[in-house]
Amino acid sequence: MAAYQENSEYLEAMGLYLSGDWKEADQAFAVLDAKFAGEAFLKLLRGNISYSMGKLDDAVRHYEDAVALRPEFGSAYYKLGVCLYRMGKLNAALAAFTSVQKTGSQSHAMASYFVGLINLFLGKDDKAAQAFAEFHTLSPESTIADFYLAQLKIKRKEFKEAKELLTRLVSETPDFAEVHYMLGTVQYGLHNNTEAIQCFQRALDINPDDERSKTKLTLLTDVQWP
């Protein structure tokens, strides 16, 4: 057990932290941080408190102090990445999330998701696909990775791989119109026109204002959709 954890002030501070009394917890942990300046975990907690109070600049500073003390501190890198992402500092956030991946911490899966999302936004499709594929492997129960990975597969005209991902998504999110539209696009790309029509029709049933599905159905059926 670390020395600061045996301190009665720590127990009191943790009580405030766990109850969500952020202002009081912030003051209490500031005192502890001054006494035990070399403890990365205290920096992490101070970062969490600042984050909860909406003070992102302060949170970033505390998380940076934490990883400076403990370079393998994956949780602190992850929280740092989330802060920077929210602040719109995407390249810095990407560096933080990439550091999480290197540490192999418990936050690894979600870090891979953010790495994929940021790279997708930055137009770095290869790196985005790699990250989403890693997220899919680490968290196979999550459908969000399949959604973005399918988008990239469609963009690359890798329709067979996209179909596999989207078929699963349709079964798990049957009322998600965009997934039906994407699957229709894939079926059309595979020259499965009957299946494509069914997908576009389903997308339109869910979202009657989907002009893209109307256009595709008109193309495939020669019927002008209202």
PEFEN-V622511 format. One record per residue. N is the residue number from 1. PSI is psi in radians with two decimals (999 if undefined). OMEGA is omega in degrees with one decimal (999 if undefined). D_FIRST is the distance of its C-alpha to the first C-alpha in Angstrom with 1 decimal. Layout:
# PEFEN-V622511
{{N & PSI & OMEGA & D_FIRST} {N & PSI & OMEGA & D_FIRST}}
This chain:
# PEFEN-V622511
{{1 & 2.34 & 179.2 & 0.0} {2 & 2.65 & -175.7 & 3.8} {3 & -0.69 & -176.7 & 6.4} {4 & -0.43 & -179.1 & 8.4} {5 & -0.28 & 176.8 & 6.6} {6 & -0.04 & -178.5 & 7.6} {7 & 2.31 & -179.0 & 10.9} {8 & -0.52 & 178.9 & 13.7} {9 & -0.57 & 178.0 & 15.2} {10 & -0.79 & 179.9 & 12.5} {11 & -0.70 & 178.2 & 13.2} {12 & -0.75 & 179.8 & 16.9} {13 & -0.72 & 179.1 & 16.8} {14 & -0.61 & 176.1 & 15.3} {15 & -0.75 & 177.4 & 18.0} {16 & -0.69 & 179.9 & 20.6} {17 & -0.84 & -176.3 & 19.4} {18 & -0.44 & 178.8 & 19.6} {19 & -0.07 & 177.4 & 22.9} {20 & 0.34 & 176.0 & 24.3} {21 & 1.35 & -166.2 & 25.1} {22 & -0.76 & -177.3 & 24.9} {23 & -0.81 & 179.6 & 26.6} {24 & -0.68 & 178.7 & 24.5} {25 & -0.68 & -179.9 & 21.2} {26 & -0.77 & 179.4 & 22.4} {27 & -0.73 & -178.4 & 23.1} {28 & -0.76 & -179.1 & 19.8} {29 & -0.43 & 174.7 & 17.8} {30 & -0.69 & 177.5 & 20.3} {31 & -0.79 & 179.4 & 19.5} {32 & -0.69 & -179.3 & 15.7} {33 & -0.61 & 178.1 & 16.7} {34 & -0.62 & -179.8 & 19.0} {35 & -0.62 & -176.9 & 16.5} {36 & 1.16 & -169.8 & 13.8} {37 & -0.33 & -176.6 & 16.5} {38 & 0.20 & -175.9 & 14.9} {39 & 1.93 & -177.1 & 12.3} {40 & -0.60 & -176.8 & 14.1} {41 & -0.60 & 176.6 & 12.4} {42 & -0.63 & 176.0 & 13.8} {43 & -0.73 & 178.7 & 17.0} {44 & -0.81 & -179.4 & 17.1} {45 & -0.70 & 177.6 & 16.8} {46 & -0.64 & 175.6 & 19.5} {47 & -0.76 & 179.0 & 21.6} {48 & -0.69 & 179.8 & 21.4} {49 & -0.82 & 179.1 & 22.6} {50 & -0.69 & 178.4 & 25.3} {51 & -0.78 & -179.2 & 26.4} {52 & -0.46 & 178.1 & 26.7} {53 & -0.02 & 179.9 & 28.8} {54 & 0.23 & 179.9 & 31.0} {55 & 1.38 & -171.3 & 30.2} {56 & -0.64 & 178.9 & 30.0} {57 & -0.77 & 178.1 & 30.6} {58 & -0.70 & 179.5 & 27.6} {59 & -0.79 & 178.8 & 25.5} {60 & -0.76 & -179.2 & 26.7} {61 & -0.77 & -179.5 & 25.8} {62 & -0.74 & 179.7 & 22.2} {63 & -0.66 & 177.3 & 21.9} {64 & -0.67 & 176.2 & 23.7} {65 & -0.67 & -178.8 & 21.3} {66 & -0.80 & -177.8 & 18.3} {67 & -0.42 & 174.8 & 20.2} {68 & -0.64 & 179.0 & 21.4} {69 & -0.62 & -177.9 & 17.9} {70 & 1.57 & -174.1 & 16.9} {71 & -0.32 & 179.7 & 20.3} {72 & 0.22 & -173.4 & 19.2} {73 & 1.50 & -174.8 & 17.6} {74 & -0.69 & -179.2 & 20.1} {75 & -0.68 & 179.3 & 19.2} {76 & -0.70 & 176.2 & 19.8} {77 & -0.71 & -178.9 & 23.0} {78 & -0.83 & 179.0 & 24.2} {79 & -0.65 & 176.1 & 23.8} {80 & -0.78 & 179.1 & 25.5} {81 & -0.74 & 179.0 & 28.3} {82 & -0.77 & 178.3 & 28.9} {83 & -0.87 & -178.0 & 29.3} {84 & -0.64 & 177.1 & 31.7} {85 & -0.80 & 179.0 & 33.5} {86 & -0.50 & -179.6 & 34.1} {87 & -0.07 & 179.7 & 35.4} {88 & 0.20 & 179.5 & 37.8} {89 & 1.34 & -167.0 & 36.4} {90 & -0.71 & -179.3 & 36.8} {91 & -0.69 & 177.1 & 36.7} {92 & -0.70 & 177.2 & 33.4} {93 & -0.73 & 178.9 & 32.0} {94 & -0.72 & 178.3 & 33.3} {95 & -0.70 & -179.9 & 31.5} {96 & -0.80 & -179.5 & 28.2} {97 & -0.61 & 176.4 & 28.7} {98 & -0.63 & 176.6 & 29.9} {99 & -0.63 & 176.3 & 26.7} {100 & -0.78 & 179.8 & 24.8} {101 & -0.68 & -178.3 & 27.3} {102 & -0.52 & -179.3 & 26.5} {103 & -0.38 & -178.3 & 22.8} {104 & 0.53 & -177.1 & 23.5} {105 & 3.11 & -179.9 & 20.8} {106 & -0.32 & 179.0 & 21.2} {107 & 0.12 & -173.5 & 23.3} {108 & -0.77 & -175.2 & 25.8} {109 & -0.91 & -178.8 & 28.5} {110 & -0.50 & 175.3 & 28.9} {111 & -0.71 & 178.2 & 28.7} {112 & -0.66 & 176.7 & 31.7} {113 & -0.84 & -178.7 & 33.5} {114 & -0.64 & 176.3 & 33.2} {115 & -0.76 & 177.7 & 34.2} {116 & -0.79 & -177.2 & 37.2} {117 & -0.77 & -179.0 & 38.1} {118 & -0.77 & 178.8 & 38.1} {119 & -0.62 & 176.3 & 40.0} {120 & -0.77 & 179.3 & 42.5} {121 & -0.63 & -178.5 & 43.0} {122 & -0.02 & 178.6 & 43.5} {123 & 0.28 & 179.7 & 46.0} {124 & 1.37 & -169.6 & 44.1} {125 & -0.70 & -178.4 & 45.1} {126 & -0.80 & -179.7 & 44.1} {127 & -0.61 & 177.5 & 40.5} {128 & -0.79 & -179.7 & 40.4} {129 & -0.72 & 178.9 & 41.7} {130 & -0.75 & -178.4 & 39.2} {131 & -0.74 & 179.2 & 36.3} {132 & -0.62 & 176.7 & 37.7} {133 & -0.67 & 177.5 & 38.4} {134 & -0.73 & 177.5 & 34.8} {135 & -0.71 & 178.2 & 33.7} {136 & -0.70 & 179.7 & 36.2} {137 & -0.74 & -177.2 & 34.8} {138 & -0.54 & -177.2 & 31.2} {139 & 1.22 & -173.4 & 32.1} {140 & -0.33 & 179.9 & 35.5} {141 & -0.21 & -178.3 & 35.6} {142 & 2.30 & 179.3 & 35.8} {143 & -0.28 & -175.7 & 39.4} {144 & -0.61 & 178.2 & 38.8} {145 & -0.72 & 179.7 & 38.5} {146 & -0.68 & -178.3 & 41.7} {147 & -0.91 & -178.3 & 43.5} {148 & -0.64 & 178.9 & 42.8} {149 & -0.69 & 177.7 & 43.3} {150 & -0.68 & 177.0 & 46.6} {151 & -0.78 & -179.8 & 47.7} {152 & -0.67 & 178.4 & 47.2} {153 & -0.72 & 178.3 & 49.0} {154 & -0.76 & 179.9 & 51.9} {155 & -0.60 & 179.5 & 52.1} {156 & 0.03 & -177.6 & 52.4} {157 & 0.52 & 175.1 & 54.9} {158 & 1.25 & -166.7 & 52.7} {159 & -0.62 & -179.5 & 54.1} {160 & -0.78 & 179.0 & 53.4} {161 & -0.69 & 179.1 & 49.6} {162 & -0.67 & -179.8 & 49.7} {163 & -0.75 & 179.6 & 51.6} {164 & -0.78 & 179.6 & 49.0} {165 & -0.77 & -175.1 & 46.2} {166 & -0.53 & 176.7 & 48.5} {167 & -0.71 & 175.9 & 49.8} {168 & -0.74 & -178.4 & 46.3} {169 & -0.70 & 179.5 & 45.7} {170 & -0.69 & -179.2 & 49.1} {171 & -0.53 & -177.0 & 48.1} {172 & -0.42 & 178.5 & 44.8} {173 & 1.19 & -172.9 & 46.1} {174 & -0.31 & -178.8 & 49.8} {175 & 0.30 & 178.7 & 50.4} {176 & 1.74 & -173.4 & 49.1} {177 & -0.68 & -176.5 & 52.4} {178 & -0.62 & 179.5 & 51.1} {179 & -0.71 & 177.4 & 49.9} {180 & -0.70 & 177.0 & 53.5} {181 & -0.78 & 179.3 & 55.0} {182 & -0.73 & 178.9 & 52.9} {183 & -0.62 & 174.8 & 53.8} {184 & -0.72 & 177.6 & 57.4} {185 & -0.71 & 178.8 & 57.2} {186 & -0.81 & 179.8 & 55.9} {187 & -0.68 & 177.0 & 58.6} {188 & -0.72 & 178.1 & 61.2} {189 & -0.47 & 177.9 & 59.9} {190 & 0.09 & 179.3 & 60.3} {191 & 0.45 & 174.7 & 63.8} {192 & 1.30 & -169.3 & 62.9} {193 & -0.65 & 179.4 & 65.0} {194 & -0.80 & 178.9 & 65.2} {195 & -0.64 & 179.0 & 61.5} {196 & -0.75 & 178.6 & 61.1} {197 & -0.76 & 179.6 & 63.5} {198 & -0.72 & -179.4 & 61.5} {199 & -0.80 & -179.7 & 58.3} {200 & -0.64 & 177.6 & 59.8} {201 & -0.71 & 179.1 & 61.6} {202 & -0.72 & 177.5 & 58.3} {203 & -0.68 & -179.2 & 56.7} {204 & -0.56 & 175.6 & 59.7} {205 & -0.70 & -178.8 & 59.6} {206 & -0.70 & -178.1 & 56.1} {207 & 1.53 & -175.8 & 56.8} {208 & -0.26 & -179.5 & 60.6} {209 & 0.14 & -177.1 & 60.2} {210 & 1.68 & -177.7 & 58.9} {211 & -0.51 & -180.0 & 61.7} {212 & -0.78 & 179.1 & 60.3} {213 & -0.66 & 176.7 & 60.7} {214 & -0.77 & -179.3 & 64.2} {215 & -0.76 & -179.2 & 65.2} {216 & -0.67 & 179.0 & 64.0} {217 & -0.68 & 176.3 & 65.8} {218 & -0.72 & 179.2 & 69.0} {219 & -0.70 & -173.8 & 68.8} {220 & -0.41 & -173.7 & 68.3} {221 & -0.16 & -176.0 & 70.8} {222 & 0.39 & 177.3 & 73.3} {223 & 2.27 & 178.4 & 72.8} {224 & 2.04 & -177.2 & 72.1} {225 & 2.41 & -176.5 & 69.1} {226 & 999 & 999 & 69.3}}
